[in-house]
Amino acid sequence: MSAETNASSERSTGTLPQGEAVRQNVAQRQRRGRVWEVVLFASTVVGIVILVMLAFNIVNDAFGGIAVQSVVEEEDLTDGRRLEDLSQPELIAILEANLRSRVLRNLERERPLAERDEGELIDIINQEIIKPEVVAIYPLSEFLFNRAAIEAELAEAFPRAELQFKSWLNWNFIVSPMSSNPTQAGIRTAILGTLFLLLLTVLIAFPLGIGAAIYLEEYNADKPFDERSPVGRWLNRTIQRAAGLIETNIYNLSGVPSIIYGILGLAIFVRALEPFTSGAIFGATEGVTANGRTILSAALTMSLLVLPVVIIASQEAIRAVPSSLRQASYGLGATKWQTVWKIVLPNALPGILTGTILAISRAIGETAPLIVIGASTFIVTDPDGLFSKFTVLPLQIYNWTSRPQEEFRAIAAAAIIVLLILLLSLNAAAIMLRNYLRSKRIST
């Protein structure tokens, strides 16, 4: 019998290859494995390179050099001395000699100059008389490796300008409110708005998502009505079909663009439920917007956005709990709810927290829904309640990057770093809580 006949017989009978055919088959599979290994390694390298480039661009803009030029030189005011070396009467004399009478009257009305310390007087002199302004900014890489050319360029364009290192990310940037001047602008209001919004979103979406997942996984198959009557059977079938339709729509809603949720929030929470979301129904009128464009409206909208993610992750976590644990609980006489509360939820909670981490990660970076419902792009008052105006870090970053001045691009990069730190901190806290619950479950 020929070799071709033997090979055909092996294929038809399903027998394994022998001899040389085995070596060729193994070599072919090894080559295929090496090819896929190279492809996967290249994909990992490309991803790391892209992340490094992104991080470099952010850091390169958040730090760098600035050329500062003052309207009035400090030496001209102090005869060559430093402001820090002057006494309080000397600083007051400089203010009285160089400020207009109207400005002096306003300062005296706010607080007499004699009652201010040297630090406050120096700040006033810097802001009202010296008035240092940034005439040019340079990214970190250019400031470090091309400094000679920068200094030569400044010597021609701005002879009195001083080149110095600038970190746009600093403590004053974090604790200061918004300002139209990029050198004085901060993100305190945006940070508070972001934290307030995330807290409300978690408090709304977390219980609703877990409750919906528990019903769909644990109670959906139950028949609450008497199957012996036609009406009872019809009601049971209707409820199960409705639950199946809801579950299908939940999976579909997880892929809906976020702008759609913004339109939905605008129509329902901002307009239809304006008396509730503005606080007017509760008599809240002082210090609130009274038009529905509040933190409460934003939190309800973001809850709708992340709810499908929480429900799907919670369903998967509940489904992963072994059925033997449920049967053991029922065998000991526990009711349905006792089994869910004491057995299912504690074992599913680590997986549920994983879904919550994903939901927080999505919510903290969303901008489109908040723009639609009317979040502020410029606000200097901190949120102090559910019915306050607000802004968030992603919206502030979007606003700054859309401006033509390079200074706003630099503080936008600094705000991105703060946003990433905030996101990583929240995720790290959730991961540590998940790991603690998982280790506690294993130990028990």
Backbone torsions as a table, in degrees:
resi	resn	phi	psi	omega
1	MET	NA	134.7	-175.8
2	SER	-73.6	167.8	179.6
3	ALA	-65.4	-37.2	180.0
4	GLU	-63.9	-38.1	179.2
5	THR	-66.5	-39.6	178.2
6	ASN	-63.5	-44.0	179.5
7	ALA	-63.6	-40.6	178.5
8	SER	-64.8	-38.8	178.5
9	SER	-65.3	-38.1	178.8
10	GLU	-65.1	-40.5	179.8
11	ARG	-67.3	-37.9	-176.4
12	SER	-74.3	-32.9	-178.5
13	THR	-91.4	-10.4	178.1
14	GLY	79.2	16.5	179.0
15	THR	-76.4	156.0	-179.7
16	LEU	-75.0	149.9	177.7
17	PRO	-66.5	156.5	-176.6
18	GLN	-127.6	154.7	171.8
19	GLY	62.6	-126.0	-177.1
20	GLU	-61.2	-34.8	179.4
21	ALA	-61.4	-34.9	178.6
22	VAL	-65.3	-46.4	-179.2
23	ARG	-62.7	-41.8	178.8
24	GLN	-64.7	-40.2	179.9
25	ASN	-64.9	-43.2	179.7
26	VAL	-65.4	-43.3	179.9
27	ALA	-63.0	-39.5	179.3
28	GLN	-65.2	-42.2	178.7
29	ARG	-66.9	-36.5	177.7
30	GLN	-65.9	-41.0	177.2
31	ARG	-62.5	-43.2	179.0
32	ARG	-63.3	-39.4	178.0
33	GLY	-64.6	-40.7	178.8
34	ARG	-65.8	-37.6	178.2
35	VAL	-61.8	-46.9	179.8
36	TRP	-66.9	-33.3	177.1
37	GLU	-62.8	-42.6	178.2
38	VAL	-64.3	-41.8	-179.8
39	VAL	-62.7	-45.6	-179.7
40	LEU	-66.3	-39.4	177.5
41	PHE	-64.3	-41.9	178.3
42	ALA	-63.2	-39.1	178.0
43	SER	-62.9	-41.2	178.2
44	THR	-64.3	-42.8	-179.7
45	VAL	-63.8	-42.4	179.3
46	VAL	-61.7	-44.0	178.2
47	GLY	-61.6	-42.8	179.2
48	ILE	-65.2	-41.6	-179.8
49	VAL	-62.1	-42.5	179.6
50	ILE	-63.5	-42.7	178.3
51	LEU	-64.0	-40.1	178.8
52	VAL	-64.9	-42.4	178.4
53	MET	-62.4	-41.5	178.3
54	LEU	-63.4	-46.0	179.0
55	ALA	-63.2	-39.2	179.4
56	PHE	-63.2	-43.8	-179.8
57	ASN	-62.6	-39.8	-179.7
58	ILE	-67.1	-48.1	-179.8
59	VAL	-65.9	-36.5	-179.3
60	ASN	-62.8	-32.7	178.9
61	ASP	-87.9	-30.0	-177.5
62	ALA	-75.9	-20.3	177.9
63	PHE	-129.1	155.6	179.5
64	GLY	161.5	-151.0	-178.1
65	GLY	-119.5	154.0	175.9
66	ILE	-134.3	148.0	173.8
67	ALA	-104.9	116.4	-174.7
68	VAL	-109.6	130.5	177.1
69	GLN	-131.2	130.4	-177.1
70	SER	-95.8	148.8	175.1
71	VAL	-65.7	-41.2	177.2
72	VAL	-126.1	131.3	179.0
73	GLU	-74.1	143.2	-179.2
74	GLU	-62.3	-37.3	-178.5
75	GLU	-64.8	-31.0	179.4
76	ASP	-68.2	-26.6	-179.6
77	LEU	-85.1	-30.5	-169.6
78	THR	-114.5	7.9	-178.5
79	ASP	58.3	42.4	175.8
80	GLY	89.0	-4.8	179.5
81	ARG	-90.1	163.2	176.9
82	ARG	-87.4	146.5	179.3
83	LEU	-60.2	-34.7	-178.0
84	GLU	-66.7	-19.3	-178.8
85	ASP	-90.2	-4.6	-177.5
86	LEU	-87.9	153.0	177.8
87	SER	-85.0	170.7	-179.6
88	GLN	-60.6	-46.1	178.7
89	PRO	-61.0	-36.1	178.7
90	GLU	-67.3	-39.7	177.6
91	LEU	-65.2	-41.4	178.2
92	ILE	-63.6	-39.8	178.7
93	ALA	-61.9	-38.4	177.5
94	ILE	-63.8	-42.4	178.6
95	LEU	-63.5	-45.3	-178.2
96	GLU	-66.7	-28.4	-178.0
97	ALA	-84.2	-21.0	-172.0
98	ASN	-117.9	-12.9	-180.0
99	LEU	-98.1	150.3	175.6
100	ARG	-71.3	155.4	-175.2
101	SER	-61.8	-34.7	-179.4
102	ARG	-65.5	-42.9	178.9
103	VAL	-64.8	-39.8	178.2
104	LEU	-63.6	-40.7	178.8
105	ARG	-63.0	-40.7	178.6
106	ASN	-63.3	-41.8	178.8
107	LEU	-65.3	-41.9	178.8
108	GLU	-65.4	-33.8	179.6
109	ARG	-68.6	-40.0	178.2
110	GLU	-65.9	-47.2	179.4
111	ARG	-169.0	127.8	-177.8
112	PRO	-55.7	141.4	-179.0
113	LEU	-61.9	-32.8	-178.9
114	ALA	-66.0	-21.4	-179.8
115	GLU	-91.6	-2.5	-179.6
116	ARG	-93.7	146.5	179.3
117	ASP	-84.2	178.3	-175.7
118	GLU	-63.1	-38.1	-179.3
119	GLY	-62.1	-44.1	178.3
120	GLU	-64.2	-40.7	-179.9
121	LEU	-66.0	-38.3	177.5
122	ILE	-64.6	-40.7	177.8
123	ASP	-61.4	-41.1	179.0
124	ILE	-65.1	-40.9	178.8
125	ILE	-63.2	-42.0	179.5
126	ASN	-64.6	-41.8	-176.2
127	GLN	-77.3	-37.0	-171.7
128	GLU	-100.0	-23.5	-174.5
129	ILE	-117.7	-59.2	-178.0
130	ILE	-67.7	-44.4	176.0
131	LYS	49.6	65.3	177.0
132	PRO	-68.3	136.0	179.4
133	GLU	-132.0	147.7	180.0
134	VAL	-83.8	118.5	-179.2
135	VAL	-98.3	-16.2	177.7
136	ALA	-162.2	146.2	175.4
137	ILE	-127.4	153.3	-176.4
138	TYR	-137.1	137.1	176.4
139	PRO	-61.7	163.4	-175.1
140	LEU	-61.1	-44.6	-178.3
141	SER	-62.3	-42.9	179.4
142	GLU	-68.8	-37.5	-180.0
143	PHE	-65.7	-36.0	-177.4
144	LEU	-80.8	-39.3	-170.2
145	PHE	-108.8	-4.0	-179.1
146	ASN	-134.5	36.8	-172.0
147	ARG	-69.8	-37.4	-178.6
148	ALA	-61.0	-43.9	179.5
149	ALA	-66.6	-35.9	178.1
150	ILE	-63.8	-45.5	-179.7
151	GLU	-64.0	-37.0	177.1
152	ALA	-66.2	-39.8	177.9
153	GLU	-65.4	-41.0	179.4
154	LEU	-67.6	-35.0	-179.8
155	ALA	-61.3	-30.0	178.7
156	GLU	-85.7	-44.4	-174.0
157	ALA	-83.5	-44.2	-177.0
158	PHE	-133.7	84.3	-175.1
159	PRO	-61.6	-29.7	-177.5
160	ARG	-92.0	0.6	-177.4
161	ALA	-75.3	148.0	179.3
162	GLU	-115.9	126.0	179.9
163	LEU	-88.1	128.9	-178.3
164	GLN	-148.7	157.7	177.9
165	PHE	-72.5	143.8	-179.1
166	LYS	-136.2	124.7	170.4
167	SER	-104.4	107.5	-179.8
168	TRP	-69.7	-21.0	176.2
169	LEU	-94.3	105.1	179.0
170	ASN	-147.5	178.0	-175.5
171	TRP	-65.6	-39.0	179.0
172	ASN	-63.4	-34.6	177.8
173	PHE	-64.0	-34.2	-177.6
174	ILE	-78.3	-37.3	-173.0
175	VAL	-97.5	-2.5	-178.8
176	SER	-93.5	149.5	176.3
177	PRO	-79.1	179.8	178.8
178	MET	-64.8	153.4	177.3
179	SER	-153.7	151.4	175.7
180	SER	-75.0	-14.1	176.2
181	ASN	-93.9	115.5	-174.8
182	PRO	-62.9	-27.3	179.2
183	THR	-72.4	-17.5	179.6
184	GLN	-112.0	-3.8	-175.8
185	ALA	-73.4	147.4	178.1
186	GLY	-138.5	-179.9	-174.4
187	ILE	-124.0	18.9	-178.7
188	ARG	-57.7	-47.9	-179.1
189	THR	-62.7	-39.9	-179.7
190	ALA	-68.3	-38.8	178.4
191	ILE	-64.5	-46.0	179.4
192	LEU	-62.9	-41.3	177.6
193	GLY	-63.4	-40.0	179.0
194	THR	-64.5	-46.5	-179.7
195	LEU	-65.4	-41.7	178.6
196	PHE	-61.3	-45.0	-178.7
197	LEU	-64.9	-43.4	-179.5
198	LEU	-65.6	-40.5	179.3
199	LEU	-61.2	-47.1	179.2
200	LEU	-64.9	-39.1	-179.9
201	THR	-62.5	-43.9	178.6
202	VAL	-65.4	-42.0	-179.3
203	LEU	-64.9	-28.0	179.9
204	ILE	-88.2	-50.2	-171.6
205	ALA	-76.3	-33.5	-175.8
206	PHE	-63.9	-53.5	179.1
207	PRO	-64.2	-41.7	-179.8
208	LEU	-63.5	-43.3	-179.2
209	GLY	-64.8	-44.0	179.6
210	ILE	-66.8	-41.6	178.7
211	GLY	-60.8	-44.0	178.5
212	ALA	-64.6	-40.9	179.7
213	ALA	-65.3	-40.1	178.5
214	ILE	-62.2	-44.5	-179.4
215	TYR	-64.1	-46.9	-176.2
216	LEU	-64.9	-31.9	-176.8
217	GLU	-93.7	-33.3	-172.2
218	GLU	-105.9	-31.8	-173.3
219	TYR	-113.0	-8.6	-175.1
220	ASN	-63.0	-35.6	-178.2
221	ALA	-80.1	-10.6	-179.9
222	ASP	-71.6	156.5	178.3
223	LYS	-119.7	96.6	-173.0
224	PRO	-71.8	-20.2	-176.9
225	PHE	-104.6	160.0	-176.4
226	ASP	-66.1	121.1	-179.4
227	GLU	-75.4	-10.1	-177.8
228	ARG	-77.8	-20.3	178.8
229	SER	-102.2	147.8	179.1
230	PRO	-61.3	-37.3	179.9
231	VAL	-65.7	-41.5	179.1
232	GLY	-63.1	-43.8	178.5
233	ARG	-63.6	-39.6	179.7
234	TRP	-65.4	-41.5	179.1
235	LEU	-65.5	-40.6	178.7
236	ASN	-63.1	-43.9	179.0
237	ARG	-65.6	-39.2	179.5
238	THR	-63.8	-42.4	180.0
239	ILE	-64.6	-42.8	-179.2
240	GLN	-67.1	-38.8	177.4
241	ARG	-66.5	-40.2	178.2
242	ALA	-63.8	-40.7	178.4
243	ALA	-64.5	-39.5	176.9
244	GLY	-64.7	-39.2	177.6
245	LEU	-65.4	-41.3	178.4
246	ILE	-62.5	-43.3	-179.1
247	GLU	-64.1	-39.8	176.7
248	THR	-63.4	-41.9	179.6
249	ASN	-67.9	-31.1	177.4
250	ILE	-62.4	-43.9	178.2
251	TYR	-64.4	-36.8	178.5
252	ASN	-70.4	-38.3	-177.6
253	LEU	-67.8	-22.9	179.8
254	SER	-66.1	-17.5	179.3
255	GLY	-107.6	7.0	-179.5
256	VAL	-73.3	136.8	177.5
257	PRO	-58.4	145.4	-174.3
258	SER	-65.4	-26.1	-179.2
259	ILE	-63.4	-29.0	178.4
260	ILE	-65.5	-39.7	177.0
261	TYR	-65.7	-33.9	176.1
262	GLY	-63.9	-41.8	177.2
263	ILE	-64.5	-40.6	177.6
264	LEU	-63.5	-43.8	178.3
265	GLY	-64.3	-36.3	177.4
266	LEU	-64.0	-42.3	-176.7
267	ALA	-72.7	-38.3	-173.4
268	ILE	-94.3	-57.9	-170.6
269	PHE	-80.5	-36.4	-177.5
270	VAL	-82.0	-41.1	-173.9
271	ARG	-100.7	-57.4	-175.6
272	ALA	-66.0	-40.2	-177.8
273	LEU	-105.0	30.5	-177.5
274	GLU	-57.2	-42.9	178.3
275	PRO	-58.5	-31.5	-179.9
276	PHE	-81.9	-50.2	-175.1
277	THR	-74.1	-19.8	176.5
278	SER	-88.8	-12.5	-179.5
279	GLY	86.7	0.6	-177.9
280	ALA	-63.9	-34.1	-178.6
281	ILE	-67.9	-22.4	178.9
282	PHE	-97.5	3.5	-179.9
283	GLY	81.1	15.2	179.3
284	ALA	-84.1	111.1	-178.6
285	THR	-127.1	-30.7	-176.1
286	GLU	-84.8	122.9	175.8
287	GLY	78.8	12.7	179.3
288	VAL	-118.9	169.9	-175.5
289	THR	-84.0	-33.7	179.7
290	ALA	60.2	24.8	175.6
291	ASN	-131.8	10.6	175.2
292	GLY	86.9	-11.0	-178.9
293	ARG	-89.2	69.4	-171.4
294	THR	-121.8	175.9	176.8
295	ILE	-61.9	-36.0	-179.9
296	LEU	-62.0	-44.9	177.3
297	SER	-61.3	-42.6	179.6
298	ALA	-64.8	-40.8	-179.7
299	ALA	-66.5	-39.7	177.4
300	LEU	-65.2	-39.6	178.6
301	THR	-65.9	-45.1	179.3
302	MET	-67.8	-29.1	175.5
303	SER	-64.5	-41.8	175.4
304	LEU	-62.1	-35.5	-178.3
305	LEU	-66.3	-43.0	-174.6
306	VAL	-94.0	-9.3	-176.5
307	LEU	-58.6	-44.4	177.6
308	PRO	-58.7	-38.0	179.2
309	VAL	-65.1	-42.8	179.7
310	VAL	-65.3	-42.8	-177.8
311	ILE	-64.8	-47.1	-177.1
312	ILE	-64.5	-44.2	179.0
313	ALA	-64.9	-38.8	178.6
314	SER	-67.3	-39.5	177.0
315	GLN	-60.0	-46.3	-179.7
316	GLU	-62.9	-39.0	179.6
317	ALA	-67.7	-41.4	178.6
318	ILE	-67.5	-38.2	-179.6
319	ARG	-66.6	-27.3	-178.5
320	ALA	-77.7	-12.0	177.8
321	VAL	-69.3	125.9	-177.3
322	PRO	-57.7	137.8	179.3
323	SER	-67.3	-20.9	179.4
324	SER	-64.1	-32.1	177.2
325	LEU	-66.2	-39.5	177.2
326	ARG	-64.6	-45.4	-178.4
327	GLN	-63.6	-37.3	178.0
328	ALA	-66.0	-38.6	178.6
329	SER	-65.7	-43.6	177.7
330	TYR	-63.8	-36.0	-179.4
331	GLY	-65.6	-25.9	178.1
332	LEU	-88.2	3.8	175.4
333	GLY	95.1	9.9	180.0
334	ALA	-74.6	148.7	176.9
335	THR	-80.8	175.7	179.4
336	LYS	-60.1	-49.7	-177.4
337	TRP	-66.7	-38.4	177.4
338	GLN	-61.5	-39.3	178.3
339	THR	-65.1	-43.2	179.4
340	VAL	-65.3	-45.3	-173.4
341	TRP	-73.6	-40.0	-173.5
342	LYS	-95.2	-24.7	-173.9
343	ILE	-113.8	-54.1	-171.7
344	VAL	-70.3	-53.4	-175.4
345	LEU	-61.5	-46.9	178.3
346	PRO	-58.5	-35.9	179.9
347	ASN	-78.2	-26.4	-178.5
348	ALA	-91.6	-11.7	-172.9
349	LEU	-60.5	-40.6	176.7
350	PRO	-57.5	-42.2	177.3
351	GLY	-67.8	-35.6	177.2
352	ILE	-64.1	-39.9	178.0
353	LEU	-64.9	-30.0	174.8
354	THR	-61.9	-43.6	176.3
355	GLY	-64.4	-36.3	177.7
356	THR	-65.2	-38.1	176.8
357	ILE	-60.7	-45.4	178.1
358	LEU	-62.2	-39.6	-179.5
359	ALA	-65.9	-43.3	178.6
360	ILE	-63.1	-41.4	179.9
361	SER	-61.2	-36.9	178.6
362	ARG	-74.7	-41.4	-175.8
363	ALA	-67.5	-36.7	-174.0
364	ILE	-70.9	-20.6	-178.3
365	GLY	-104.3	3.0	-177.0
366	GLU	-79.8	139.8	179.0
367	THR	-125.7	-40.8	-173.6
368	ALA	-57.1	-47.9	179.9
369	PRO	-61.6	-35.6	-177.8
370	LEU	-71.8	-33.6	175.5
371	ILE	-64.3	-41.1	-177.5
372	VAL	-65.7	-41.8	-176.5
373	ILE	-81.7	-3.6	170.6
374	GLY	98.2	34.9	174.5
375	ALA	-67.1	146.9	-175.9
376	SER	-75.2	143.0	173.8
377	THR	-97.9	-19.0	176.2
378	PHE	-139.7	113.9	-178.5
379	ILE	-151.4	137.7	-176.9
380	VAL	-114.4	-2.6	179.3
381	THR	-101.6	135.2	-179.5
382	ASP	-74.7	145.4	175.2
383	PRO	-68.5	136.9	-178.4
384	ASP	-130.3	14.0	179.5
385	GLY	-176.7	178.8	-179.0
386	LEU	-66.0	-24.1	-172.2
387	PHE	-109.1	27.9	-178.7
388	SER	-94.3	155.0	167.1
389	LYS	-66.7	159.9	-174.4
390	PHE	-158.0	165.7	165.8
391	THR	-144.4	166.0	-178.5
392	VAL	-132.4	164.6	-176.1
393	LEU	-60.5	-47.0	179.1
394	PRO	-59.5	-37.9	178.9
395	LEU	-68.7	-37.5	177.8
396	GLN	-66.3	-40.3	177.4
397	ILE	-63.5	-43.8	178.5
398	TYR	-60.8	-41.2	-179.6
399	ASN	-64.9	-43.5	-178.3
400	TRP	-69.2	-39.6	-178.7
401	THR	-69.6	-18.8	179.3
402	SER	-84.1	-5.7	-179.6
403	ARG	-90.2	149.5	-174.0
404	PRO	-77.8	-22.9	-176.8
405	GLN	-68.0	137.8	-179.8
406	GLU	-66.6	-27.7	179.7
407	GLU	-62.3	-37.6	179.8
408	PHE	-69.3	-32.5	175.6
409	ARG	-65.5	-36.6	179.1
410	ALA	-67.4	-44.8	-180.0
411	ILE	-73.2	-23.4	173.3
412	ALA	-66.1	-40.2	176.3
413	ALA	-63.6	-39.6	176.8
414	ALA	-64.2	-39.7	178.0
415	ALA	-66.0	-33.8	176.8
416	ILE	-62.7	-41.3	178.2
417	ILE	-62.0	-42.9	178.4
418	VAL	-62.8	-42.0	179.2
419	LEU	-62.5	-42.5	178.8
420	LEU	-64.7	-41.6	178.0
421	ILE	-62.5	-42.3	179.0
422	LEU	-63.7	-44.0	179.7
423	LEU	-64.0	-46.1	-179.6
424	LEU	-65.2	-35.2	179.0
425	SER	-66.6	-45.5	178.8
426	LEU	-63.9	-42.9	178.7
427	ASN	-65.6	-39.2	178.8
428	ALA	-63.9	-40.0	178.1
429	ALA	-63.3	-43.2	178.9
430	ALA	-65.9	-38.2	179.6
431	ILE	-67.1	-41.7	177.9
432	MET	-63.7	-39.2	176.7
433	LEU	-64.9	-41.1	178.5
434	ARG	-63.2	-45.2	179.9
435	ASN	-65.1	-36.3	177.6
436	TYR	-63.9	-45.4	179.5
437	LEU	-65.9	-36.3	179.1
438	ARG	-66.7	-43.9	178.8
439	SER	-66.8	-34.6	177.7
440	LYS	-66.9	-37.6	179.3
441	ARG	-67.7	-39.1	-179.2
442	ILE	-67.8	-39.2	-178.6
443	SER	-68.1	-29.0	178.7
444	THR	-88.2	NA	NA
